[in-house]
Amino acid sequence: MADLAAPTPHWSDRIRPKSLRGLLGTLLLFLGAWVMVFPFIWMISSSLKPTDEVYDSDFTIIPKTFKGWENYYAVIFEQPYLIFLMNSLIVCIGILVIQLLTAIPAAYALAKLKFKGSTILFGTVIAAITIPINVTSIPLYIGLVKVGLLDTYFAMMFPFIVSVFAIFLFRQFFRGFPDSIIQAARVDGFSEIEIILRLILPSAVPAMAAFSVFSFVAHWNDLYWPLIVVQSQDKMTATLSMMQYQSAFDTDYGRTYASATVVTAPMVIAFLFARRLFIRGITMTGVKG
């Protein structure tokens, strides 16, 4: 009697679809990574070239004429770059500290305290996330002019001292904190401030690290607002210093890209050191309802 059972597929036939899917996924990841990394490769390559070679039709990654030493020397030593760097640090650290001081209590109140209008208030926070700085820049600028605070650290920090994104992020994180622990602390006589300082903050380190990366990178790279309120070189930030190599008649692209590389490097290094806390914080805040 003939064997009617279907023939057993060869092992290569079984793994071929899975291998094909894995290869396709790897190619997509590689293309995505290349799209993200190529601008940095272009930036570093251009920082090593003379201006006339940066946008040459015969583009090459390796410069034909190496001018890296001249470009980077001009950026770091021929201008007060340490002052620009200090200004950026003062502004970014000041904004971050004030944002944490305002966002953490607000987020705790929205997450754990019951009061009338909390839902409406949280909806307002969500709506405020959609409003960019460009919308409020004109009235803020006029107000700073009226009180004579242009060209100050306060002027550079003022629009960002309250971060609705930070309130939302910490609120999502605090919702996962056990209510039983908070109730027990209240029974023991803890005030709400003590609960925040002694219970909430130690557990919120991953969320704080994640937001710190967001805040620091955003304000370190900010060019729009400092370009409006800064009027002297003494208050110029590292990012704003890149504009010194551009004019209405000519642009030194080699030095501009060298300046961009020097400005970008600290943020890349900081992210590499803080990436574990950043990923952990985003994961823990993203899954809360």
C-alpha positions in Angstrom: 0.0 0.0 0.0 1.4 3.4 -1.0 2.5 5.7 1.7 0.0 8.7 1.6 1.7 10.7 4.3 3.1 14.1 3.2 6.8 14.2 2.8 8.7 15.8 5.7 10.0 19.2 4.7 13.8 19.6 4.5 15.3 21.5 7.4 16.5 24.3 5.1 12.8 24.8 4.0 11.8 25.2 7.6 14.3 27.9 8.5 14.3 29.8 5.3 11.3 32.1 6.1 12.6 32.9 9.5 16.1 33.6 8.2 14.6 35.9 5.5 12.6 37.8 8.1 15.6 38.2 10.3 17.7 39.4 7.3 15.0 41.9 6.3 14.7 43.1 9.9 18.5 43.5 10.1 18.6 45.5 6.9 15.8 47.8 8.1 17.6 48.4 11.4 20.8 49.1 9.5 19.1 51.6 7.2 17.5 53.3 10.2 20.8 53.5 12.0 22.5 54.9 8.9 19.9 57.6 8.5 20.5 58.6 12.1 24.3 58.4 12.1 25.1 59.8 8.6 24.5 63.5 9.7 27.1 63.1 12.4 29.5 61.5 9.9 28.9 64.5 7.5 29.4 66.9 10.4 32.7 65.4 11.5 33.9 65.0 7.9 33.0 68.6 7.1 34.7 69.9 10.2 38.0 68.6 8.8 37.7 70.3 5.4 38.2 73.8 4.1 35.0 75.8 3.2 35.2 75.3 -0.5 35.4 71.6 -0.2 32.4 71.1 2.2 29.7 71.3 -0.5 31.9 70.2 -3.4 30.1 68.2 -6.0 32.6 65.4 -5.7 31.8 64.6 -2.0 34.1 62.4 -0.1 34.1 61.4 3.6 37.9 61.7 3.8 38.9 65.3 3.2 41.2 66.0 0.2 42.7 69.0 2.0 42.9 68.4 5.8 42.1 71.6 7.8 41.0 69.9 11.0 43.7 71.4 13.2 43.0 75.0 12.0 39.2 74.6 12.3 39.2 73.2 15.8 41.9 75.5 17.0 39.9 78.5 15.9 36.8 77.2 17.6 38.4 76.3 20.9 41.2 78.8 21.3 40.5 81.9 19.1 37.3 82.7 20.9 36.3 82.5 24.6 34.8 79.0 24.2 35.2 78.2 27.9 32.9 81.2 28.7 30.4 79.9 26.1 30.6 76.5 27.7 30.1 77.9 31.2 27.1 79.9 30.0 25.5 76.8 28.6 26.1 74.8 31.8 24.7 77.6 34.0 21.5 77.9 31.8 21.0 74.1 31.5 21.6 73.3 35.1 19.5 76.2 36.3 16.6 75.3 34.1 16.8 71.6 35.2 16.9 72.4 38.9 14.0 74.8 38.8 12.0 72.3 36.6 12.5 69.5 39.1 11.6 71.8 42.0 8.3 72.8 40.3 7.4 69.6 38.5 7.8 66.9 41.2 5.4 68.5 43.7 2.9 69.2 40.9 3.1 65.7 39.6 2.7 64.2 43.1 -0.4 66.2 43.7 -1.9 65.1 40.4 -1.0 61.5 40.9 -1.8 61.0 44.6 -3.9 63.8 46.0 -7.7 63.9 45.6 -9.1 67.4 45.0 -11.7 69.0 42.8 -10.6 70.0 39.3 -7.6 67.6 39.2 -8.9 66.0 36.0 -9.3 69.4 34.3 -5.9 70.5 35.6 -4.2 67.4 34.2 -6.0 68.0 30.9 -4.6 71.5 30.9 -1.1 70.0 31.4 -1.6 67.7 28.4 -2.9 70.6 26.3 0.1 72.8 27.3 2.5 70.2 26.0 1.3 71.0 22.4 2.2 74.7 22.7 5.7 75.4 21.3 7.9 78.2 22.6 7.4 80.1 19.2 3.8 80.9 20.2 4.8 82.6 23.4 8.1 84.1 22.4 6.8 87.5 21.3 4.9 88.4 24.6 7.8 86.9 26.7 10.3 89.0 24.7 8.3 92.2 25.2 7.9 91.5 28.9 11.6 91.0 29.3 12.3 94.2 27.4 9.9 96.1 29.7 11.6 95.0 32.9 15.1 95.4 31.4 16.2 91.7 31.7 17.4 91.0 28.2 20.9 89.6 27.9 20.8 87.8 31.3 20.8 84.2 32.5 17.2 84.8 33.8 16.0 85.8 30.3 17.5 82.6 28.9 15.9 80.4 31.6 12.5 82.1 32.2 10.3 80.4 29.5 11.4 77.0 30.6 11.2 77.1 34.4 7.9 75.2 34.4 8.0 72.0 32.2 4.6 70.5 31.6 6.3 67.5 30.0 8.1 66.9 33.3 4.9 67.1 35.2 3.3 64.6 32.9 6.4 62.3 33.0 6.6 62.3 36.8 2.9 62.0 37.2 2.9 58.8 35.2 5.7 57.5 37.3 4.2 58.4 40.7 0.9 56.7 39.8 2.7 53.4 40.2 3.9 54.1 43.7 2.0 52.0 46.3 -0.8 54.0 48.0 -0.5 51.8 51.1 3.0 53.1 51.8 1.9 56.7 51.5 -1.1 56.1 53.8 1.2 54.4 56.3 3.5 57.4 56.2 0.6 59.7 56.8 -0.5 57.6 59.8 3.1 57.9 61.2 2.8 61.7 61.0 4.7 62.4 57.8 3.7 65.6 56.0 3.2 65.6 52.2 6.6 67.3 51.8 8.3 64.7 53.9 6.6 61.9 51.9 8.0 63.5 48.7 11.5 64.0 50.1 11.9 60.7 52.0 9.7 58.2 50.0 9.0 59.5 46.5 12.3 61.0 45.5 14.5 58.0 46.3 12.3 55.8 44.1 12.1 58.5 41.3 15.8 58.5 40.4 15.3 56.7 37.1 12.5 59.1 36.1 14.6 62.1 37.1 17.6 60.8 35.1 15.5 60.3 32.0 14.0 63.8 32.3 17.4 65.3 33.0 18.7 63.9 29.7 15.7 65.3 27.8 16.0 68.7 29.5 19.7 69.0 29.2 19.9 68.0 25.6 17.0 70.2 24.6 18.3 73.4 26.2 22.0 72.7 25.4 21.0 72.5 21.7 18.6 75.4 21.9 19.4 78.1 19.4 16.1 79.9 18.9 15.5 81.5 22.3 19.2 82.5 23.0 19.4 84.1 19.6 16.5 86.3 20.6 17.5 87.4 24.1 21.3 87.3 24.0 22.9 90.6 22.9 26.5 90.3 24.1 29.3 87.8 23.7 29.6 87.4 27.5 26.2 85.7 27.7 26.6 83.7 24.5 26.0 80.0 24.8 28.0 77.3 23.1 25.3 76.6 20.5 24.9 80.3 19.8 28.6 80.6 19.2 28.3 78.7 16.0 26.6 81.8 14.5 29.8 83.7 14.6 31.1 82.0 11.5 28.1 83.1 9.4 27.5 86.5 7.8 25.4 87.9 5.1 28.3 87.6 2.6 30.2 84.5 3.6 30.0 81.4 5.8 33.1 79.5 7.1 31.5 76.1 6.9 34.6 74.2 8.1 34.7 76.1 11.4 30.9 76.0 11.7 30.9 72.2 11.5 33.9 72.1 13.9 31.9 74.2 16.3 28.9 72.0 15.9 31.0 68.9 16.6 32.5 70.5 19.8 29.0 71.5 21.0 27.6 68.1 20.3 30.3 66.0 21.9 29.5 66.7 25.6 25.9 65.6 25.1 26.9 62.4 23.4 29.3 61.6 26.1 26.8 62.4 28.8 24.2 60.2 27.2 26.6 57.3 26.9 27.2 57.5 30.7 23.5 57.9 31.6 21.9 55.6 29.0 21.0 52.8 31.4 19.2 55.2 33.8 17.6 56.9 30.8 16.2 53.7 29.3 15.1 52.4 32.7 13.3 55.7 33.5 11.5 55.8 30.1 10.4 52.2 30.5 9.1 52.7 34.0 7.2 55.9 33.2 5.8 54.7 29.8 3.9 51.7 31.1 1.9 53.5 33.8 -1.7 54.3 33.0 
